[in-house]
Amino acid sequence: MRYTLLALFCTLFITSVTATPQIVSRSSADILREAEDYIIVEPSHSYRLLRQVSTITNLSPPQQIRWHLIKVRSAIATNNLGDIEAELIALLKLQHHSDFQKRLTSILSAMGIALRRLGYFSQAKSFYTCALEHEIADKKRMALLINLAVLSRHMNDYPLAKQSYRAARDIALRLHHERALANINNNLGTLALDEGNIELAEKYYREALIGYQSSDKRSGNITAGTNLLLIFVIQGHTLNFQRLISPISALVDAYPDESKKALLLWLINANEANLGKLLSQGAKDELTSAFYRLESVKLQLLIKRYLAPKMHLDVTPDKSPVQITKPTPAWLRARKFCT
């Protein structure tokens, strides 16, 4: 399905996203294949598909490995982490099967992202470094480097983050991989924003938005679009904001990610503050609640730094997971790889 996005200074348009088809009396294997087909372009559809099946005992072990892996990836993409640990445990129970070893790099990548999102930073880093030690295709190496860079930012290791992004970007350029370049540009924009370089962040976010549109990745359009809206709010560019908010808001409303909805609420209200409108106490209470639904401490820090002062709000980010040494859980210690 195709849609285009219209952003200021970019020729980008969005068409409406077709409704998710109903599942009627289909086998688990058929559902698995469809979920795998959608995991890149519409992971929210994969997420809904897989959660309509209560048991997969009829699937072979290789199919079960694929099933749990796609469930993990779709949960990450839609920021639905409530049952992701159970999926990781189920996946590890299948580690003795040969198909697990065949897919080890992909599994390490997905588990590394999940572990980061769960706050197991050092464990996630060990998975990435372990995977990068294998002989793997350039495309997978590029993805792992991007994931390592994201993790390094959360661990405040900015030199390693930049080094990893540069290495990943070299591969993406060689492969002409538009989606990966968009991802890298988006994350480089966030590094620039962390460092207070608003103009550079805007440049990267614009490039990311164009790249995601070209690759037809809806979640990427949402991420780069909301990041660009954040830049407009910081700059006080209310006209730019108004021209971009409608298509991005429509995508966020249709996407099952409460963190993105919480961020959008902050962006809209901060833009209202830029227009000179005063917030009611009810709106301030709603924003305070939404602040703790943002997906990471890093994002909370950016919102506290750039947006909260516009609305005279005092919010306190969650304690950073990087300050906590989380012991490796028993289920993760049971692994027979990367030990």
C-alpha positions in Angstrom: 0.0 0.0 0.0 1.3 3.4 -0.8 0.8 6.8 0.7 2.7 10.0 0.5 3.4 12.7 3.0 3.3 16.4 2.5 5.8 18.3 4.7 6.9 21.9 4.4 9.7 22.4 1.9 9.3 18.7 0.9 7.1 17.3 -1.8 5.5 14.6 0.4 1.9 13.4 0.4 -0.1 11.0 2.4 -3.1 9.0 1.3 -5.3 7.1 3.7 -4.2 3.8 4.9 -6.5 0.9 4.0 -8.3 -0.8 6.8 -6.9 -4.0 8.3 -8.6 -7.0 6.7 -10.6 -9.4 8.9 -9.1 -12.8 9.7 -11.6 -15.5 8.9 -10.8 -19.2 9.6 -7.2 -19.2 8.5 -4.4 -21.4 9.7 -1.7 -20.3 12.0 0.8 -20.9 9.3 -1.1 -18.5 6.9 -1.3 -15.9 9.6 2.4 -16.2 10.3 3.3 -15.7 6.6 1.1 -12.6 6.4 2.6 -11.2 9.6 6.1 -11.7 8.2 5.0 -9.9 5.0 3.8 -6.8 6.9 6.5 -6.6 9.6 8.4 -3.9 7.7 5.7 -1.8 6.1 3.0 -2.1 8.8 4.2 -3.8 12.0 1.0 -2.8 13.7 -0.9 -5.2 11.4 1.5 -8.0 12.3 1.1 -7.2 16.0 -2.7 -7.5 15.7 -2.6 -10.6 13.5 -0.4 -12.7 15.8 -2.4 -11.8 18.9 -5.5 -13.2 17.5 -4.1 -16.7 17.9 -4.1 -18.2 21.4 -1.9 -21.3 20.8 0.7 -22.3 18.2 1.2 -26.0 19.3 0.2 -27.0 15.8 3.2 -25.2 14.3 6.6 -26.9 13.8 9.5 -25.7 15.9 11.0 -23.6 13.0 7.6 -22.0 12.5 7.3 -21.3 16.3 10.7 -19.7 16.2 9.6 -17.4 13.4 6.3 -16.7 15.2 7.9 -15.6 18.5 10.6 -13.6 16.6 7.9 -11.7 14.6 5.9 -11.1 17.8 8.9 -9.6 19.5 9.7 -7.4 16.5 6.1 -6.2 16.1 5.8 -5.5 19.9 9.0 -3.4 19.7 7.8 -1.5 16.6 4.5 -0.6 18.2 5.9 0.0 21.7 3.8 -2.7 23.2 6.2 -4.2 25.7 3.7 -5.7 28.2 4.2 -9.3 27.1 7.5 -9.1 25.3 9.5 -10.8 28.1 7.2 -13.8 27.8 7.9 -14.0 24.1 11.7 -13.8 24.7 11.4 -16.7 27.2 9.4 -18.7 24.7 12.0 -18.0 22.0 14.8 -19.1 24.3 13.1 -22.4 25.0 13.6 -23.2 21.3 17.3 -22.5 21.2 18.4 -26.1 20.9 16.7 -26.4 17.4 18.9 -26.0 14.4 16.7 -23.3 12.9 17.4 -21.1 16.0 21.1 -21.2 15.0 20.3 -20.4 11.4 18.4 -17.3 12.5 20.8 -16.4 15.4 21.8 -13.0 14.1 18.2 -11.9 13.6 17.3 -13.2 17.0 20.3 -11.5 18.7 19.3 -8.2 17.0 15.6 -8.4 18.1 16.5 -9.6 21.6 19.0 -6.8 21.9 16.4 -4.2 21.1 13.9 -5.8 23.5 16.5 -6.0 26.3 17.4 -2.3 25.8 13.7 -1.4 26.0 13.4 -3.4 29.2 16.4 -1.6 30.7 19.0 -4.4 30.4 21.6 -2.2 28.7 24.8 -4.2 29.3 23.1 -7.4 28.3 21.8 -5.8 25.1 25.3 -4.5 24.3 26.8 -8.0 24.7 24.2 -9.4 22.3 25.1 -6.8 19.6 28.8 -7.3 20.0 28.4 -11.0 19.9 26.3 -10.8 16.7 28.9 -8.5 15.1 31.6 -11.0 15.6 29.9 -13.4 13.3 30.3 -13.4 9.5 27.1 -11.8 8.4 25.7 -10.1 5.3 26.2 -6.3 5.0 22.5 -5.6 5.5 22.4 -7.4 8.8 25.7 -5.8 9.9 24.3 -2.4 9.1 21.1 -3.1 11.2 23.2 -4.3 14.1 25.4 -1.2 14.0 22.3 1.0 14.0 21.0 -0.8 17.0 24.3 -0.6 18.8 24.4 3.2 18.1 20.9 3.6 19.6 21.9 1.7 22.7 25.1 3.7 23.0 23.1 6.9 23.0 21.0 5.6 25.9 24.2 4.6 27.7 25.5 8.2 27.1 28.4 6.8 25.0 28.1 9.4 22.2 31.5 8.6 20.6 30.5 5.0 20.1 27.1 6.0 18.9 28.5 8.3 16.2 31.2 5.8 15.2 28.5 3.1 14.8 26.2 5.3 12.8 29.1 6.3 10.4 29.9 2.7 9.8 26.2 1.8 9.2 25.8 4.8 6.9 28.8 3.7 4.8 27.1 0.3 4.3 23.7 1.9 3.6 25.2 4.1 0.9 26.9 1.2 -0.7 23.7 -0.8 -0.7 21.5 2.2 -1.8 19.3 1.3 1.2 16.9 4.2 1.5 15.1 2.9 4.6 18.3 2.4 6.5 19.6 5.8 5.5 16.3 7.3 6.7 16.7 5.5 10.0 20.3 6.7 10.4 19.5 10.3 9.5 16.6 10.3 12.0 18.9 9.0 14.8 21.7 11.4 13.8 19.1 14.1 14.2 18.3 13.0 17.7 22.0 13.0 18.6 22.2 16.6 17.3 19.1 17.5 19.3 20.7 16.0 22.4 23.7 18.2 21.8 21.5 21.3 21.3 22.2 21.7 17.6 18.7 22.5 16.4 19.5 23.4 12.8 21.5 20.2 12.2 18.7 18.1 13.8 16.2 19.7 11.5 18.3 18.9 8.5 18.7 15.3 9.5 14.9 14.9 10.3 13.9 16.4 6.9 16.2 13.9 5.1 14.8 11.1 7.3 11.2 12.0 6.4 11.9 12.0 2.7 13.7 8.7 3.0 10.9 7.0 4.9 8.3 8.3 2.5 10.3 6.8 -0.4 10.5 3.4 1.3 6.8 3.5 2.3 7.4 2.8 6.0 4.5 4.2 8.1 6.2 3.9 11.5 9.2 5.7 10.1 7.0 8.5 8.8 5.5 8.8 12.2 8.9 8.9 14.0 10.6 11.4 11.6 7.4 13.4 11.3 6.9 13.9 15.1 10.6 14.6 15.4 10.3 17.4 12.8 7.2 18.7 14.6 9.3 18.8 17.8 11.9 21.0 16.0 9.1 23.3 14.7 7.8 23.7 18.3 11.3 24.4 19.7 11.8 27.0 17.0 8.4 28.5 17.5 7.6 28.0 13.8 3.8 27.7 14.2 3.0 27.9 10.4 5.4 25.0 9.6 3.8 23.1 12.5 0.3 23.6 11.2 1.2 22.4 7.7 2.6 19.2 9.0 0.5 18.3 12.0 -2.6 17.1 10.1 -1.0 14.2 8.1 1.2 13.1 11.1 -1.7 13.3 13.5 -3.8 11.0 11.2 -1.0 8.5 11.2 -0.4 8.6 14.9 -4.1 8.2 15.6 -4.3 5.1 13.5 -1.1 3.6 15.1 -1.2 1.4 18.3 1.6 3.2 20.1 0.7 5.1 23.3 4.1 6.7 23.5 3.6 8.3 20.1 0.2 9.5 21.1 1.6 11.0 24.3 4.3 12.8 22.4 1.7 14.2 19.9 -0.3 15.6 22.9 2.8 17.4 24.1 3.6 18.8 20.7 0.1 20.1 20.1 -0.1 21.8 23.4 3.3 23.2 23.1 2.4 24.7 19.8 -0.7 26.2 21.4 1.6 27.8 24.0 3.7 29.2 21.2 0.5 30.8 19.8 -0.1 32.5 23.2 -2.9 30.3 24.4 -3.0 29.5 28.1 -3.4 25.9 29.2 -6.1 24.9 31.7 -5.2 22.9 34.8 -6.9 19.9 33.3 -4.7 20.1 30.2 -1.6 20.4 32.4 -2.6 17.3 34.4 -3.2 15.4 31.2 0.3 16.4 29.9 1.9 15.4 33.2 0.3 11.9 32.9 1.3 11.7 29.3 4.9 12.5 30.2 5.3 9.1 31.9 3.9 7.3 28.8 6.8 8.6 26.7 8.9 5.7 25.5 12.2 6.5 27.1 14.0 8.6 29.7 16.0 10.2 26.8 12.7 11.4 25.3 11.5 12.6 28.6 14.7 14.6 29.1 14.2 16.3 25.7 10.6 17.2 26.5 11.5 18.5 29.9 14.3 20.6 28.4 12.5 22.0 25.3 8.8 21.9 25.8 7.9 21.9 29.5 9.2 25.5 30.1 6.8 26.8 27.3 3.9 25.6 29.4 5.3 26.3 32.8 5.2 22.7 33.7 7.6 21.0 36.1 8.0 17.3 35.3 10.6 14.8 36.5 12.0 12.1 34.2 12.0 8.6 35.4 15.2 7.4 36.9 17.5 6.6 34.0 18.0 2.8 33.5 21.7 3.5 32.7 22.1 4.4 36.4 20.8 1.0 37.4 22.8 -2.2 37.1 20.0 -4.7 36.4 21.1 -8.3 37.1 20.6 -10.7 34.3 17.3 -12.6 34.9 17.3 -16.3 35.3 15.6 -17.0 32.0 18.3 -15.1 30.1 21.1 -16.8 32.0 19.8 -20.1 30.6 20.9 -19.2 27.1 23.5 -21.4 25.4 24.9 -18.7 23.1 26.9 -15.5 23.6 27.9 -16.6 27.0 
